[in-house]
Amino acid sequence: MKKLILYIAGVFLFVGCADGQSSNKFAALPKPKAGESVATFGGGCFWSMSEAMSELKGVNKVISGYAGGNTKNPTYEEVSSQSTNHAETVDVFYDPKVISYNQLAEAFFFAHDPTTLNRQGPDEGTDYRSIAFYHTPEEKGILLATIKKVNESKHYNNPIVTQVVPYATFYPAEAYHQGYYRSHPNQPYIVSVSEPKVMKFRKAMAAELKPEFK
Protein backbone atom coordinates (compact mmCIF):
# COMPACT_ATOMS: atom_id res chain seq x y z
CA MET A 1 0.00 0.00 0.00
CA LYS A 2 1.09 3.54 -0.58
CA LYS A 3 1.62 5.36 2.67
CA LEU A 4 2.04 9.02 3.16
CA ILE A 5 2.97 10.88 6.34
CA LEU A 6 1.09 14.15 6.45
CA TYR A 7 2.07 16.74 9.01
CA ILE A 8 -1.24 18.27 10.02
CA ALA A 9 -1.25 20.13 13.31
CA GLY A 10 1.66 17.98 14.43
CA VAL A 11 -0.29 14.74 13.88
CA PHE A 12 0.89 11.93 11.60
CA LEU A 13 -1.80 10.78 9.21
CA PHE A 14 -1.15 7.65 7.19
CA VAL A 15 -3.01 7.44 3.91
CA GLY A 16 -2.85 4.58 1.43
CA CYS A 17 -3.22 5.09 -2.31
CA ALA A 18 -5.86 2.38 -2.39
CA ASP A 19 -7.86 4.35 0.17
CA GLY A 20 -8.67 1.21 2.11
CA GLN A 21 -10.84 -0.09 -0.71
CA SER A 22 -10.87 -3.54 -2.19
CA SER A 23 -12.93 -4.86 -5.05
CA ASN A 24 -12.72 -7.69 -7.53
CA LYS A 25 -14.51 -5.66 -10.18
CA PHE A 26 -12.00 -4.79 -12.89
CA ALA A 27 -12.34 -2.13 -15.55
CA ALA A 28 -12.85 -3.18 -19.14
CA LEU A 29 -10.08 -2.56 -21.64
CA PRO A 30 -11.54 -0.89 -24.72
CA LYS A 31 -10.29 -1.56 -28.22
CA PRO A 32 -8.77 1.41 -30.05
CA LYS A 33 -11.23 3.15 -32.34
CA ALA A 34 -10.49 3.68 -36.00
CA GLY A 35 -7.56 6.07 -36.31
CA GLU A 36 -6.76 5.83 -32.60
CA SER A 37 -3.40 4.72 -31.17
CA VAL A 38 -2.37 3.51 -27.70
CA ALA A 39 0.70 4.45 -25.66
CA THR A 40 1.68 2.69 -22.42
CA PHE A 41 3.56 4.29 -19.52
CA GLY A 42 4.23 3.63 -15.85
CA GLY A 43 5.36 6.40 -13.51
CA GLY A 44 4.33 5.86 -9.91
CA CYS A 45 0.76 5.99 -8.65
CA PHE A 46 -1.55 5.76 -11.63
CA TRP A 47 -4.00 8.19 -10.05
CA SER A 48 -1.88 11.22 -10.98
CA MET A 49 -0.37 9.74 -14.14
CA SER A 50 -3.84 8.96 -15.48
CA GLU A 51 -5.07 12.47 -14.75
CA ALA A 52 -2.02 14.16 -16.25
CA MET A 53 -2.14 12.26 -19.51
CA SER A 54 -5.91 12.68 -19.83
CA GLU A 55 -5.50 16.47 -19.75
CA LEU A 56 -3.52 16.50 -22.99
CA LYS A 57 -5.31 17.54 -26.18
CA GLY A 58 -5.77 14.57 -28.46
CA VAL A 59 -6.00 12.09 -25.59
CA ASN A 60 -9.41 10.44 -25.65
CA LYS A 61 -9.21 7.98 -22.77
CA VAL A 62 -6.74 6.75 -20.15
CA ILE A 63 -7.05 3.37 -18.44
CA SER A 64 -5.15 2.59 -15.24
CA GLY A 65 -3.72 -0.88 -14.91
CA TYR A 66 -0.71 -3.12 -14.44
CA ALA A 67 2.06 -4.18 -16.82
CA GLY A 68 5.63 -5.40 -16.91
CA GLY A 69 5.18 -8.43 -14.67
CA ASN A 70 4.51 -12.12 -14.93
CA THR A 71 1.18 -12.62 -13.12
CA LYS A 72 -2.01 -12.85 -15.14
CA ASN A 73 -4.93 -10.62 -14.09
CA PRO A 74 -3.24 -9.31 -10.94
CA THR A 75 -5.10 -7.51 -8.18
CA TYR A 76 -3.97 -4.24 -6.63
CA GLU A 77 -3.00 -6.10 -3.46
CA GLU A 78 -0.87 -8.57 -5.41
CA VAL A 79 0.89 -5.82 -7.32
CA SER A 80 1.49 -3.86 -4.12
CA SER A 81 3.12 -6.93 -2.53
CA GLN A 82 5.80 -6.68 -5.26
CA SER A 83 5.44 -10.38 -5.93
CA THR A 84 4.20 -9.92 -9.53
CA ASN A 85 6.87 -7.55 -10.90
CA HIS A 86 4.06 -5.47 -12.40
CA ALA A 87 4.18 -1.69 -12.26
CA GLU A 88 1.24 0.66 -11.95
CA THR A 89 0.72 1.67 -15.57
CA VAL A 90 -1.62 3.60 -17.86
CA ASP A 91 -2.83 2.88 -21.38
CA VAL A 92 -3.28 6.19 -23.21
CA PHE A 93 -5.75 6.17 -26.12
CA TYR A 94 -4.99 9.12 -28.39
CA ASP A 95 -5.52 10.63 -31.80
CA PRO A 96 -2.11 10.81 -33.55
CA LYS A 97 -3.52 13.50 -35.84
CA VAL A 98 -3.85 15.78 -32.81
CA ILE A 99 -0.95 14.74 -30.59
CA SER A 100 2.14 12.79 -31.60
CA TYR A 101 3.84 9.97 -29.74
CA ASN A 102 6.85 12.30 -29.41
CA GLN A 103 4.68 14.75 -27.46
CA LEU A 104 3.23 11.97 -25.30
CA ALA A 105 6.71 10.69 -24.51
CA GLU A 106 7.83 14.15 -23.46
CA ALA A 107 4.69 14.57 -21.36
CA PHE A 108 5.37 11.25 -19.64
CA PHE A 109 8.79 12.42 -18.47
CA PHE A 110 7.24 15.57 -17.00
CA ALA A 111 4.31 13.75 -15.36
CA HIS A 112 6.56 12.09 -12.74
CA ASP A 113 10.15 12.02 -11.55
CA PRO A 114 11.94 9.60 -13.90
CA THR A 115 15.22 9.87 -11.96
CA THR A 116 14.27 7.95 -8.82
CA LEU A 117 14.72 4.18 -8.93
CA ASN A 118 11.68 2.22 -7.73
CA ARG A 119 10.26 5.26 -6.00
CA GLN A 120 7.94 8.21 -6.55
CA GLY A 121 7.82 10.61 -3.62
CA PRO A 122 6.51 8.69 -0.60
CA ASP A 123 5.75 5.57 -2.66
CA GLU A 124 8.48 2.93 -2.71
CA GLY A 125 8.75 -0.38 -4.52
CA THR A 126 9.15 -1.86 -7.99
CA ASP A 127 5.42 -1.36 -8.58
CA TYR A 128 6.12 2.39 -8.62
CA ARG A 129 9.10 2.23 -10.97
CA SER A 130 9.43 4.48 -13.99
CA ILE A 131 8.85 2.35 -17.08
CA ALA A 132 7.87 3.02 -20.69
CA PHE A 133 6.53 0.28 -22.95
CA TYR A 134 7.10 0.62 -26.67
CA HIS A 135 4.65 -0.95 -29.13
CA THR A 136 6.88 -0.45 -32.17
CA PRO A 137 10.61 0.01 -32.90
CA GLU A 138 9.81 3.62 -33.80
CA GLU A 139 8.38 4.24 -30.33
CA LYS A 140 11.52 2.76 -28.78
CA GLY A 141 13.66 5.17 -30.75
CA ILE A 142 11.48 8.11 -29.72
CA LEU A 143 11.68 7.14 -26.04
CA LEU A 144 15.46 6.82 -26.10
CA ALA A 145 15.81 10.12 -27.97
CA THR A 146 13.49 11.84 -25.47
CA ILE A 147 15.49 10.51 -22.54
CA LYS A 148 18.66 11.90 -24.13
CA LYS A 149 16.97 15.24 -24.76
CA VAL A 150 15.61 15.59 -21.21
CA ASN A 151 18.94 14.54 -19.68
CA GLU A 152 20.78 17.11 -21.76
CA SER A 153 18.28 19.82 -20.81
CA LYS A 154 19.23 19.40 -17.12
CA HIS A 155 15.55 19.66 -16.22
CA TYR A 156 16.35 17.12 -13.51
CA ASN A 157 19.45 17.14 -11.34
CA ASN A 158 19.98 13.40 -11.79
CA PRO A 159 19.91 11.17 -14.89
CA ILE A 160 16.75 9.38 -15.97
CA VAL A 161 16.48 5.75 -14.84
CA THR A 162 13.31 4.85 -16.74
CA GLN A 163 13.13 1.31 -18.09
CA VAL A 164 12.34 1.14 -21.80
CA VAL A 165 10.88 -2.28 -22.60
CA PRO A 166 8.71 -3.90 -25.28
CA TYR A 167 4.97 -3.97 -24.64
CA ALA A 168 3.57 -7.39 -23.81
CA THR A 169 0.31 -7.37 -21.85
CA PHE A 170 -1.65 -4.71 -20.02
CA TYR A 171 -4.17 -5.66 -17.33
CA PRO A 172 -6.82 -3.04 -16.41
CA ALA A 173 -6.92 -2.17 -12.72
CA GLU A 174 -9.96 -2.40 -10.50
CA ALA A 175 -12.86 -0.17 -11.49
CA TYR A 176 -12.50 2.10 -8.45
CA HIS A 177 -9.04 3.19 -9.60
CA GLN A 178 -10.34 4.58 -12.89
CA GLY A 179 -10.68 8.37 -12.85
CA TYR A 180 -9.90 8.35 -9.14
CA TYR A 181 -8.22 11.77 -9.16
CA ARG A 182 -11.36 13.60 -10.26
CA SER A 183 -13.84 11.55 -8.25
CA HIS A 184 -11.93 11.93 -4.95
CA PRO A 185 -10.53 15.50 -5.00
CA ASN A 186 -10.44 15.75 -1.20
CA GLN A 187 -8.74 12.43 -0.52
CA PRO A 188 -5.55 13.25 1.49
CA TYR A 189 -3.18 11.44 -0.87
CA ILE A 190 -4.71 13.23 -3.86
CA VAL A 191 -4.40 16.62 -2.16
CA SER A 192 -0.87 16.15 -0.84
CA VAL A 193 0.83 14.05 -3.51
CA SER A 194 -1.17 13.72 -6.72
CA GLU A 195 -2.40 17.29 -7.11
CA PRO A 196 1.05 18.93 -6.79
CA LYS A 197 2.37 16.56 -9.46
CA VAL A 198 -0.51 17.42 -11.80
CA MET A 199 0.01 21.15 -11.21
CA LYS A 200 3.71 20.84 -12.14
CA PHE A 201 2.73 18.85 -15.19
CA ARG A 202 0.29 21.53 -16.34
CA LYS A 203 3.03 24.14 -16.10
CA ALA A 204 5.52 22.04 -18.05
CA MET A 205 3.06 20.98 -20.75
CA ALA A 206 0.88 24.11 -20.95
CA ALA A 207 1.01 24.30 -24.75
CA GLU A 208 -0.32 20.76 -25.13
CA LEU A 209 -3.21 20.90 -22.64
CA LYS A 210 -6.90 20.84 -23.43
CA PRO A 211 -8.36 24.37 -23.07
CA GLU A 212 -10.11 23.65 -19.77
CA PHE A 213 -6.81 22.85 -18.06
CA LYS A 214 -4.83 25.88 -19.17
C-alpha positions as CSV (number, residue, x, y, z in Angstrom):
1,M,0.0,0.0,0.0
2,K,1.1,3.5,-0.6
3,K,1.6,5.4,2.7
4,L,2.0,9.0,3.2
5,I,3.0,10.9,6.3
6,L,1.1,14.1,6.4
7,Y,2.1,16.7,9.0
8,I,-1.2,18.3,10.0
9,A,-1.2,20.1,13.3
10,G,1.7,18.0,14.4
11,V,-0.3,14.7,13.9
12,F,0.9,11.9,11.6
13,L,-1.8,10.8,9.2
14,F,-1.2,7.7,7.2
15,V,-3.0,7.4,3.9
16,G,-2.8,4.6,1.4
17,C,-3.2,5.1,-2.3
18,A,-5.9,2.4,-2.4
19,D,-7.9,4.4,0.2
20,G,-8.7,1.2,2.1
21,Q,-10.8,-0.1,-0.7
22,S,-10.9,-3.5,-2.2
23,S,-12.9,-4.9,-5.1
24,N,-12.7,-7.7,-7.5
25,K,-14.5,-5.7,-10.2
26,F,-12.0,-4.8,-12.9
27,A,-12.3,-2.1,-15.6
28,A,-12.8,-3.2,-19.1
29,L,-10.1,-2.6,-21.6
30,P,-11.5,-0.9,-24.7
31,K,-10.3,-1.6,-28.2
32,P,-8.8,1.4,-30.1
33,K,-11.2,3.1,-32.3
34,A,-10.5,3.7,-36.0
35,G,-7.6,6.1,-36.3
36,E,-6.8,5.8,-32.6
37,S,-3.4,4.7,-31.2
38,V,-2.4,3.5,-27.7
39,A,0.7,4.4,-25.7
40,T,1.7,2.7,-22.4
41,F,3.6,4.3,-19.5
42,G,4.2,3.6,-15.9
43,G,5.4,6.4,-13.5
44,G,4.3,5.9,-9.9
45,C,0.8,6.0,-8.7
46,F,-1.5,5.8,-11.6
47,W,-4.0,8.2,-10.0
48,S,-1.9,11.2,-11.0
49,M,-0.4,9.7,-14.1
50,S,-3.8,9.0,-15.5
51,E,-5.1,12.5,-14.7
52,A,-2.0,14.2,-16.2
53,M,-2.1,12.3,-19.5
54,S,-5.9,12.7,-19.8
55,E,-5.5,16.5,-19.8
56,L,-3.5,16.5,-23.0
57,K,-5.3,17.5,-26.2
58,G,-5.8,14.6,-28.5
59,V,-6.0,12.1,-25.6
60,N,-9.4,10.4,-25.6
61,K,-9.2,8.0,-22.8
62,V,-6.7,6.7,-20.2
63,I,-7.1,3.4,-18.4
64,S,-5.1,2.6,-15.2
65,G,-3.7,-0.9,-14.9
66,Y,-0.7,-3.1,-14.4
67,A,2.1,-4.2,-16.8
68,G,5.6,-5.4,-16.9
69,G,5.2,-8.4,-14.7
70,N,4.5,-12.1,-14.9
71,T,1.2,-12.6,-13.1
72,K,-2.0,-12.8,-15.1
73,N,-4.9,-10.6,-14.1
74,P,-3.2,-9.3,-10.9
75,T,-5.1,-7.5,-8.2
76,Y,-4.0,-4.2,-6.6
77,E,-3.0,-6.1,-3.5
78,E,-0.9,-8.6,-5.4
79,V,0.9,-5.8,-7.3
80,S,1.5,-3.9,-4.1
81,S,3.1,-6.9,-2.5
82,Q,5.8,-6.7,-5.3
83,S,5.4,-10.4,-5.9
84,T,4.2,-9.9,-9.5
85,N,6.9,-7.5,-10.9
86,H,4.1,-5.5,-12.4
87,A,4.2,-1.7,-12.3
88,E,1.2,0.7,-12.0
89,T,0.7,1.7,-15.6
90,V,-1.6,3.6,-17.9
91,D,-2.8,2.9,-21.4
92,V,-3.3,6.2,-23.2
93,F,-5.7,6.2,-26.1
94,Y,-5.0,9.1,-28.4
95,D,-5.5,10.6,-31.8
96,P,-2.1,10.8,-33.5
97,K,-3.5,13.5,-35.8
98,V,-3.8,15.8,-32.8
99,I,-0.9,14.7,-30.6
100,S,2.1,12.8,-31.6
101,Y,3.8,10.0,-29.7
102,N,6.8,12.3,-29.4
103,Q,4.7,14.7,-27.5
104,L,3.2,12.0,-25.3
105,A,6.7,10.7,-24.5
106,E,7.8,14.2,-23.5
107,A,4.7,14.6,-21.4
108,F,5.4,11.3,-19.6
109,F,8.8,12.4,-18.5
110,F,7.2,15.6,-17.0
111,A,4.3,13.7,-15.4
112,H,6.6,12.1,-12.7
113,D,10.1,12.0,-11.5
114,P,11.9,9.6,-13.9
115,T,15.2,9.9,-12.0
116,T,14.3,7.9,-8.8
117,L,14.7,4.2,-8.9
118,N,11.7,2.2,-7.7
119,R,10.3,5.3,-6.0
120,Q,7.9,8.2,-6.6
121,G,7.8,10.6,-3.6
122,P,6.5,8.7,-0.6
123,D,5.8,5.6,-2.7
124,E,8.5,2.9,-2.7
125,G,8.8,-0.4,-4.5
126,T,9.1,-1.9,-8.0
127,D,5.4,-1.4,-8.6
128,Y,6.1,2.4,-8.6
129,R,9.1,2.2,-11.0
130,S,9.4,4.5,-14.0
131,I,8.9,2.3,-17.1
132,A,7.9,3.0,-20.7
133,F,6.5,0.3,-23.0
134,Y,7.1,0.6,-26.7
135,H,4.7,-0.9,-29.1
136,T,6.9,-0.4,-32.2
137,P,10.6,0.0,-32.9
138,E,9.8,3.6,-33.8
139,E,8.4,4.2,-30.3
140,K,11.5,2.8,-28.8
141,G,13.7,5.2,-30.8
142,I,11.5,8.1,-29.7
143,L,11.7,7.1,-26.0
144,L,15.5,6.8,-26.1
145,A,15.8,10.1,-28.0
146,T,13.5,11.8,-25.5
147,I,15.5,10.5,-22.5
148,K,18.7,11.9,-24.1
149,K,17.0,15.2,-24.8
150,V,15.6,15.6,-21.2
151,N,18.9,14.5,-19.7
152,E,20.8,17.1,-21.8
153,S,18.3,19.8,-20.8
154,K,19.2,19.4,-17.1
155,H,15.6,19.7,-16.2
156,Y,16.4,17.1,-13.5
157,N,19.5,17.1,-11.3
158,N,20.0,13.4,-11.8
159,P,19.9,11.2,-14.9
160,I,16.8,9.4,-16.0
161,V,16.5,5.7,-14.8
162,T,13.3,4.8,-16.7
163,Q,13.1,1.3,-18.1
164,V,12.3,1.1,-21.8
165,V,10.9,-2.3,-22.6
166,P,8.7,-3.9,-25.3
167,Y,5.0,-4.0,-24.6
168,A,3.6,-7.4,-23.8
169,T,0.3,-7.4,-21.9
170,F,-1.7,-4.7,-20.0
171,Y,-4.2,-5.7,-17.3
172,P,-6.8,-3.0,-16.4
173,A,-6.9,-2.2,-12.7
174,E,-10.0,-2.4,-10.5
175,A,-12.9,-0.2,-11.5
176,Y,-12.5,2.1,-8.5
177,H,-9.0,3.2,-9.6
178,Q,-10.3,4.6,-12.9
179,G,-10.7,8.4,-12.9
180,Y,-9.9,8.4,-9.1
181,Y,-8.2,11.8,-9.2
182,R,-11.4,13.6,-10.3
183,S,-13.8,11.5,-8.3
184,H,-11.9,11.9,-5.0
185,P,-10.5,15.5,-5.0
186,N,-10.4,15.8,-1.2
187,Q,-8.7,12.4,-0.5
188,P,-5.6,13.2,1.5
189,Y,-3.2,11.4,-0.9
190,I,-4.7,13.2,-3.9
191,V,-4.4,16.6,-2.2
192,S,-0.9,16.2,-0.8
193,V,0.8,14.1,-3.5
194,S,-1.2,13.7,-6.7
195,E,-2.4,17.3,-7.1
196,P,1.0,18.9,-6.8
197,K,2.4,16.6,-9.5
198,V,-0.5,17.4,-11.8
199,M,0.0,21.1,-11.2
200,K,3.7,20.8,-12.1
201,F,2.7,18.8,-15.2
202,R,0.3,21.5,-16.3
203,K,3.0,24.1,-16.1
204,A,5.5,22.0,-18.1
205,M,3.1,21.0,-20.8
206,A,0.9,24.1,-20.9
207,A,1.0,24.3,-24.7
208,E,-0.3,20.8,-25.1
209,L,-3.2,20.9,-22.6
210,K,-6.9,20.8,-23.4
211,P,-8.4,24.4,-23.1
212,E,-10.1,23.6,-19.8
213,F,-6.8,22.8,-18.1
214,K,-4.8,25.9,-19.2
